[in-house]
Amino acid sequence: MPYYDESGKIMIDEDAAMVDISTLQSAKDELETAKNEITEIIGKNSAFTGVVADTISQSSEGVLKRINDELERIESLKKTIELTVNKYKEIDRQMKQRIESSI
């Protein structure tokens, strides 16, 4: 459930953010495994020649590029979530400090 600040903007739910980061990390781990397998296929395929070998090589390179692109997106999403969580933690810390200093 989202939380709202005094201006009506949605604030982040830290627990939900941590679940999202964990889910993203799991997806990243799966993609890393697929990347390693594709890289292995490319390495083994380099010993062969011909149309089939060229097709496998081209297809594998295309898949590898898409995997790398997705890995970059996942890392970017994780960083964005972490930065947002840290931003709100800092806002909370400052608000707590203001409240305590006014008591």
C-alpha positions as MATLAB code, in Angstrom:
seq = 'MPYYDESGKIMIDEDAAMVDISTLQSAKDELETAKNEITEIIGKNSAFTGVVADTISQSSEGVLKRINDELERIESLKKTIELTVNKYKEIDRQMKQRIESSI';
ca = [
       0.000    0.000    0.000;
       1.521    3.334   -0.976;
       1.998    6.126    1.501;
       1.339    9.746    0.636;
       3.281   12.794    1.768;
       1.734   16.108    2.773;
       1.482   17.229   -0.863;
      -0.303   14.047   -1.961;
       2.682   12.464   -3.701;
       3.065    8.726   -3.308;
       5.908    7.796   -1.004;
       7.771    4.540   -1.286;
       7.023    1.473    0.815;
      10.463    0.212    1.831;
       9.358   -3.397    2.318;
       7.753   -3.500   -1.129;
      10.867   -1.897   -2.597;
      13.054   -4.596   -1.047;
      10.791   -7.293   -2.510;
      11.105   -5.605   -5.916;
      14.900   -5.491   -5.611;
      14.960   -9.162   -4.632;
      12.762  -10.065   -7.610;
      14.988   -8.044   -9.931;
      18.080   -9.756   -8.523;
      16.518  -13.177   -9.153;
      15.768  -12.190  -12.747;
      19.320  -10.883  -13.108;
      20.736  -14.169  -11.787;
      18.639  -16.136  -14.311;
      19.788  -13.886  -17.147;
      23.426  -14.253  -16.071;
      23.010  -18.039  -16.253;
      21.460  -17.746  -19.728;
      24.261  -15.388  -20.773;
      26.886  -17.907  -19.690;
      25.112  -20.690  -21.578;
      24.815  -18.606  -24.753;
      28.482  -17.611  -24.471;
      29.375  -21.294  -24.191;
      27.287  -22.095  -27.287;
      29.037  -19.316  -29.218;
      32.419  -20.685  -28.167;
      31.593  -24.247  -29.175;
      29.949  -23.136  -32.409;
      33.085  -21.282  -33.516;
      34.674  -24.627  -34.340;
      32.080  -25.223  -37.080;
      31.577  -23.652  -40.497;
      28.722  -23.393  -42.921;
      25.264  -21.887  -43.116;
      23.935  -23.604  -40.018;
      26.963  -22.570  -37.951;
      26.650  -18.971  -39.215;
      22.934  -18.919  -38.374;
      23.568  -20.271  -34.881;
      26.331  -17.726  -34.369;
      24.213  -14.783  -35.547;
      21.197  -15.868  -33.512;
      23.312  -16.437  -30.426;
      24.956  -13.031  -30.733;
      21.525  -11.413  -31.048;
      20.254  -13.216  -27.957;
      23.422  -12.284  -26.073;
      22.929   -8.603  -26.933;
      19.306   -8.697  -25.723;
      20.388  -10.387  -22.498;
      23.049   -7.739  -21.905;
      20.510   -4.971  -22.570;
      18.099   -6.501  -20.054;
      20.854   -6.894  -17.476;
      21.624   -3.177  -17.817;
      17.932   -2.290  -17.426;
      17.616   -4.444  -14.333;
      20.666   -2.852  -12.746;
      19.319    0.605  -13.555;
      15.944   -0.250  -11.991;
      17.603   -1.603   -8.869;
      19.678    1.566   -8.494;
      16.625    3.770   -8.998;
      14.686    1.889   -6.340;
      17.617    1.997   -3.923;
      18.110    5.738   -4.486;
      14.420    6.376   -3.904;
      14.386    4.346   -0.700;
      17.484    6.173    0.535;
      15.941    9.536   -0.350;
      12.858    8.820    1.737;
      14.944    7.439    4.585;
      16.840   10.727    4.635;
      13.586   12.727    4.532;
      12.272   10.627    7.427;
      15.489   11.161    9.377;
      15.306   14.926    8.850;
      11.640   15.039    9.858;
      12.371   13.031   12.993;
      15.228   15.390   13.840;
      12.976   18.443   13.363;
      10.244   16.944   15.506;
      12.672   16.005   18.269;
      14.309   19.438   18.233;
      10.941   21.166   18.536;
       9.897   19.180   21.614;
];
